[in-house]
C-alpha cells in the first residue's frame, strides 16, 4: 500500500513516528525481550540468540495454533514499546505505523486514523516486486485482514499512494489539519 513510505512522509513533516514492525524486529533481535519467551514456547524458532523469522513463519504455516501463541507473547511487549515511545516523544503529533490496527481493535486507542490505500493490482505488484513474498504468502496475509475498502470507510483520513507527490500533499494536508485542531485545543 505504501505504508512505510507514508510513515516516512509524516516524519519528514515533523511528526514522531512509531513503527510496529520495527518494534517487533527489536524484540526479536539479540537481547530482545521476546527472545526468551519465544524460545520457551517455540525453541526451534530461536537461533544464535535471536528469533529466526523464517523458522517462525514456517512454524506458523505448519501449526495453526502457533500464531495465537506467538501473538500472546508479542502483543503485550509491542504495547509496552509503544507506551515507552509515547512517553518519550517530543513532537506534538505522534503517528503510529501499525499494520493490523483495525483488525486488532487498536483504532479505539487512537485520536484519529489514516488508511493508506492503493489499487489491489498496484498493491500486489509492489509486494511481489520486493521478492520477499510469494503469491500464496500475500493471499494468506490478505485473508487475515479487513478488506481495504472497509478500512478506508472506518478511517478518518485516506491517503492514496498512487504517486509520491500525491501522497506527500495528502500527508501535509493532514498534518496541517491536526496542527490547526491542536492550536484550538
N, C-alpha and C positions, 0 to 999 in steps of 0.2 A: 504493500500500500504506500510505502514511503514514510513510515512512522519514524524511523531513526533520523532520516533527513529532516523531517518536520521538527523533531525534537531539537536538532542542531540549529534550526532556524529560530526557535524560541530562545535558545541560549544566546545566539547572536543578537537577539532583540533585548538582551539584558535579564532574562528570566533564569532563575535557578532551576536546573533540570535534573530530576532523579530518574534513573533508568533501571527498571525491574530486572531486565536481562543482565545488566552489568552487576547488579547486586547478587544475582544468582551465581555469576562467574566468580565473584569474590568469595561467596560462601562455599563454592565447590573447590576453590584453589587450595594450594598448600597452606595449612594453618587456618583454613576457613571453618567457621562454626558448624557447617553442615557435614563436614567430612567424617568426624567420629560417629555421628548419629546415623548417617547413611551406611557407614562401614558395619555398624551393628546389624542393621536390617538387610542390607544388600552388599555383603562383603565382596562379591565378585565385581562390583561397580567402583571399587576404590583401588587405585594403583598408584604407587610412588607417592603416597601421602595426599592424593587429590582424587576427586571424583572423575572417573573416565566417562565423559558424556556419551561416547559411542557405546560403551558397555551398558550404561544406564538405559539408553534408548533401545538397545536390543532386548534388555530385560523387560522393559515396559511393553514392547511389542509382543513378547512371548507370554507374559503373565498379566492378565487383565487387572488383577488387584494391586499390582505393583505401583501404578500411578497414584492411587488413593493413599497408599502408604508413604510414598515419596512426598506428596503434597502435604500430608500431615506433619512431616518433618520440616519441609522447606518454607511453607507459607508463614508460619509464626516468625521464623528468622528473617524473612523478607520484610514483614511488617515492622520488626524491630529496626531493621536497617533504614526503612522509610521514615520511621519516627525520629531516628537519630538525625537524618538528613533535614527533616523539617525543623528540628530544634537548632541546628547549626546554620541553616540558610540565612543569608543576609539580605537577599533581594526581596522586594515587595511581592513579586509574583513567583510562585512555585509551579512547575509543570511536572507532572508525573507520567512517565512513559511506561504504561502498564498494558501489556498485550491482551490479557483476558479481563480487562476492567469490568465490562458489563456481565460477562459470564460468571464472575466470582461475586458480583454484588458490590464491588468496590466503588462503583459510581455513587453510591449512597454516602460515601465518606468525602466526596469532592464538592467544592463550591461550584464547579462548572465542569462540563466535559466537552471534549472535542473528539470527533471521529475523523480519522484520516482515511480518505477514500479515493479509489481509482476504479476503473472498469475491471471486471473479473478477468478479462483477457490480458490486460496490462499487468494485473497482479500476478497471474500465472506466469507470464513471460519473464517478469522481473525475478520471481522466486527461482524459477528453473534456470535462468541465466547465471545465477550465483554458482551453480554446480555443487551445492551442498545438500540438495534435497531432490528426491525422486518425485514423480507424479503421485505415486502411492503415499509417500510421506506427506505431501501437500494435501491430498484428499483426506488423510487421517486427521490432520490438523484442522482443516476447514470443517470437518464433521463435528468437532468439539466446540466450534464457535457459533455464536449467534450470527445469523446472516447479516452481511454488511448493511443492507438496506434497513434492517431493524435497528442496528447500532446508530445509523445516521438519524433515524427518526427520534431515538432517545437522547441524542447528543444535543448540547446547547449550540455547538458550532460544528460545521462540517468543513473540512479542509480538503479540497480536491488537489491531488498531487499530479495532475496531468502534465504540468511544466513547473520548472523550478521557480520561474518568475511569478506564476500564478500562486503557487504555494507560499512564497515569501510575502506577497501582497496580502494574502488572507491572514497569515500569522501576524503581520504588522497591524492589520485592522483589529484583530482580536486583542492584541496587547494594548492597543490604544483604547479600545472599549473598556478593558479591565482597569487600566490606569485612570480613565475618566470616572469609573464607578468608585475606585479607591479614593479618588480626590474628594468625593462627596460623602464618604463614609464617616 
